[in-house]
Amino acid sequence: MNNFTLGKYMPLDSAIHKLDPRAKILAMLVMLIAIFIPSGFEGYLLISVVILVVVYFSKLKLSFLVKAMKPMFFMLGFLLVINLLVIKTGYALVTIGSFVIYSDAVFQTLYIVIRLLLMVIITTLLTATTKPFDLTLGLESIMAPFKKIGLPASEIAMMISIALRFIPTLIEETQRIMQAQASRGVDLQEGKIKEKIMAILSLIVPLFVSAFQRADDLANAMEVKGYIPGAKRTRYKQLKFYLRDYIVLLVSNGLLILLIVWMIIK
């Protein structure tokens, strides 16, 4: 559980931390779109280089990003096994008795794995270099034009910010419950399948109760402080674009255009 880094803000003094949150959010969206452009492994290599440059300027350690990817390794391994068993197109790479591993199974799995890993790294970079409050301001500002069609931009931005903020809190609560259950003799690692299911249920139930209790406390605190959904509010902190923010948007959009052109001429 300590390896879960999504939603954790790292208070560092870097050029990426100083960027306007709107620029980072928009750049992240553009990069996510670029990941799904079928530009081949060359395109993924170019995106990876850009991400490494961003990691360097953000002063984040690579080990921090590796921790963000660890929870996905089991799912990726399961995906590899399923693809090897299901996909029977392409040319044969390896033959083990009557079992044949085909090229399309390997390549499609690699495409999916690389895409998922890049998506996790990009979202982790955003949450690690942006304060939750700034993230809320950025989301609200980006979605402000949609208020004209009745979209509650402020409330959606607040919900996203609260969800990201409480991810580390829920992880800590899970650790506390696991330690309490272990002290009572509950073993989450060993035992039969039925025993493991009962052990997991003994973890999930108090976690849900605690989460609902925290949500109720937060709602009461917001109500006491006079929070009214949809009410017009002013902000002490005003967001402002600088030259560095325009450069980030220019680079991200330029990368997207380059990948689209590469896909067309390839």
C-alpha positions in Angstrom: 0.0 0.0 0.0 2.9 2.3 0.5 3.7 2.1 -3.2 0.5 3.9 -4.1 1.6 7.4 -5.3 -1.4 8.6 -7.4 -2.9 11.7 -5.7 0.2 12.5 -3.6 1.6 16.0 -4.0 5.3 16.4 -3.7 6.3 19.9 -2.5 9.4 20.5 -4.6 10.7 23.7 -6.1 10.8 23.0 -9.8 9.8 24.6 -13.1 6.9 22.1 -13.5 5.5 22.9 -10.1 5.4 26.6 -11.0 3.4 26.1 -14.1 -0.2 27.2 -14.3 -2.5 24.3 -13.3 -4.6 24.9 -16.4 -1.6 24.5 -18.7 -0.6 21.2 -17.0 -4.2 19.9 -17.2 -4.6 20.8 -20.9 -1.1 19.4 -21.7 -2.0 16.2 -19.9 -5.2 15.8 -21.9 -3.3 16.4 -25.1 -0.6 13.9 -24.2 -3.3 11.3 -23.3 -4.8 11.8 -26.8 -1.3 11.5 -28.3 -0.9 8.1 -26.6 -3.8 6.7 -28.5 -2.6 7.9 -31.9 -1.5 4.7 -33.7 2.0 6.0 -34.5 3.8 2.7 -33.6 6.6 2.2 -31.2 8.5 5.2 -32.7 5.7 7.4 -31.5 5.7 5.9 -28.0 9.5 6.4 -27.9 9.1 10.1 -28.7 6.4 10.4 -26.0 8.6 8.6 -23.5 11.5 11.0 -24.2 9.2 14.0 -23.6 8.0 12.5 -20.4 11.5 11.9 -19.2 12.3 15.5 -19.9 9.3 16.6 -17.8 10.4 14.3 -15.0 13.8 15.8 -15.1 12.5 19.4 -14.8 10.0 18.4 -12.1 12.8 17.0 -9.9 10.8 13.9 -9.1 12.7 10.6 -8.6 12.2 7.8 -11.0 11.5 5.5 -8.1 8.5 7.6 -7.2 7.0 6.9 -10.7 7.9 3.2 -10.5 5.9 3.0 -7.3 2.9 4.4 -9.2 3.2 1.6 -11.8 3.7 -1.3 -9.4 0.0 -1.9 -8.6 -0.6 -2.4 -12.4 2.0 -5.2 -12.8 -0.4 -8.0 -11.8 -3.1 -6.7 -14.2 -0.6 -6.4 -17.0 0.7 -9.9 -16.5 -2.9 -11.3 -16.5 -3.5 -9.4 -19.7 -0.4 -10.9 -21.3 -1.5 -14.4 -20.4 -5.1 -13.8 -21.8 -3.7 -12.4 -25.1 -1.3 -15.3 -25.5 -4.2 -17.8 -25.1 -6.8 -15.9 -27.2 -5.0 -14.2 -30.1 -4.0 -16.6 -32.9 -3.0 -14.3 -35.7 0.3 -13.3 -37.1 3.4 -15.5 -37.4 4.5 -18.0 -34.9 7.2 -16.8 -32.5 7.6 -19.7 -30.1 6.2 -23.2 -30.1 6.0 -25.2 -26.9 4.5 -28.6 -27.7 1.0 -27.9 -29.0 1.0 -24.3 -27.7 2.0 -21.6 -30.1 2.8 -17.9 -29.3 1.9 -15.7 -32.2 3.4 -12.3 -33.0 0.1 -10.3 -32.9 -0.5 -11.5 -29.3 2.9 -10.2 -28.2 2.7 -6.9 -30.1 -0.9 -6.1 -29.1 0.0 -6.7 -25.4 3.1 -4.5 -25.7 0.9 -1.7 -27.2 -1.6 -1.9 -24.3 1.1 -2.2 -21.6 3.0 0.9 -22.9 -0.2 2.9 -23.3 -1.3 2.1 -19.7 2.1 2.8 -18.2 2.4 6.1 -20.0 -1.1 7.1 -18.9 -0.2 6.3 -15.3 3.0 8.3 -15.4 1.4 11.3 -17.0 -1.5 11.5 -14.4 1.0 10.9 -11.6 3.1 13.8 -12.8 0.1 16.0 -12.7 -1.0 15.2 -9.2 2.6 15.1 -7.9 3.4 18.6 -9.2 0.0 20.3 -8.6 -1.5 21.3 -5.3 -5.1 19.9 -4.8 -6.4 23.5 -4.4 -4.6 24.6 -7.6 -6.0 21.6 -9.4 -9.5 22.6 -8.4 -9.0 26.1 -9.6 -7.6 24.9 -12.9 -10.4 22.4 -13.5 -13.0 25.0 -12.6 -11.5 27.5 -15.0 -11.2 25.1 -17.9 -14.9 23.9 -17.5 -16.2 27.5 -16.9 -17.5 27.9 -20.5 -19.7 24.8 -20.1 -21.7 26.6 -17.4 -23.6 28.2 -20.2 -25.2 24.8 -21.0 -25.9 24.1 -17.3 -22.8 22.1 -16.4 -21.9 22.6 -12.7 -18.2 23.2 -13.3 -17.4 24.4 -9.8 -19.1 21.3 -8.2 -17.4 18.9 -10.6 -14.0 20.4 -10.0 -14.5 20.3 -6.3 -15.6 16.6 -6.4 -12.5 15.6 -8.5 -10.2 17.5 -6.1 -11.8 15.9 -3.0 -11.5 12.4 -4.6 -7.8 13.0 -5.4 -7.2 14.4 -1.9 -8.7 11.5 -0.1 -6.9 8.8 -2.1 -3.8 8.9 0.3 -6.1 9.2 3.3 -8.0 6.0 2.3 -4.7 4.2 1.7 -3.6 5.2 5.3 -6.9 4.1 6.6 -6.6 0.7 4.8 -3.2 0.2 6.4 -4.5 1.0 9.8 -7.4 -1.5 9.5 -5.0 -4.2 8.1 -2.7 -3.7 11.1 -5.7 -3.9 13.5 -7.0 -7.0 11.8 -3.5 -8.6 11.8 -3.3 -8.0 15.6 -6.6 -9.9 16.0 -5.2 -12.9 14.0 -6.6 -12.2 10.6 -4.2 -13.3 7.9 -4.7 -11.7 4.5 -1.8 -13.5 2.9 -2.2 -17.2 3.8 -5.1 -19.6 3.9 -7.7 -21.1 1.6 -9.7 -19.1 -1.0 -12.7 -19.0 1.3 -10.6 -17.7 4.2 -9.0 -15.0 2.1 -12.4 -13.9 0.9 -13.6 -13.6 4.5 -10.4 -11.7 5.4 -10.9 -9.3 2.6 -14.5 -8.7 3.6 -13.3 -8.0 7.1 -11.2 -5.3 5.6 -13.7 -3.8 3.1 -16.6 -3.4 5.5 -14.8 -1.2 8.0 -13.1 0.7 5.2 -16.5 1.6 3.6 -17.9 2.6 7.0 -14.9 4.8 7.7 -15.1 6.4 4.2 -18.8 7.2 4.6 -18.1 8.7 8.0 -15.4 10.9 6.6 -17.7 12.0 3.8 -20.5 12.8 6.3 -18.0 14.8 8.5 -16.8 16.7 5.4 -20.4 17.5 4.3 -21.2 18.8 7.8 -18.1 20.9 7.9 -18.9 22.4 4.5 -22.4 23.2 5.5 -21.3 24.8 8.8 -18.9 27.0 6.8 -21.8 28.2 4.6 -21.0 26.3 1.4 -23.9 26.6 -1.1 -23.6 24.7 -4.4 -24.0 27.0 -7.4 -23.4 30.2 -5.4 -21.2 32.8 -7.0 -17.8 33.0 -5.2 -14.7 35.0 -5.5 -11.1 33.6 -5.4 -8.2 34.9 -3.3 -5.8 33.3 -5.8 -6.1 34.3 -9.4 -4.6 32.1 -12.1 -2.4 33.8 -14.7 -0.7 32.4 -17.8 3.0 33.2 -18.3 5.3 32.5 -21.2 6.4 29.1 -19.8 2.7 28.0 -19.8 2.3 28.9 -23.5 5.5 27.0 -24.3 4.2 23.9 -22.5 1.0 24.0 -24.5 2.9 24.6 -27.7 5.2 21.6 -27.2 2.4 19.3 -26.2 0.2 20.3 -29.2 3.2 20.2 -31.5 3.9 16.6 -30.3 0.3 15.6 -31.1 0.4 17.1 -34.6 3.8 15.4 -35.2 2.4 12.0 -34.3 -0.7 12.5 -36.5 1.5 13.5 -39.4 3.7 10.5 -38.8 0.7 8.2 -38.7 -0.5 9.5 -42.0 2.8 9.2 -43.9 3.9 6.0 -42.3 
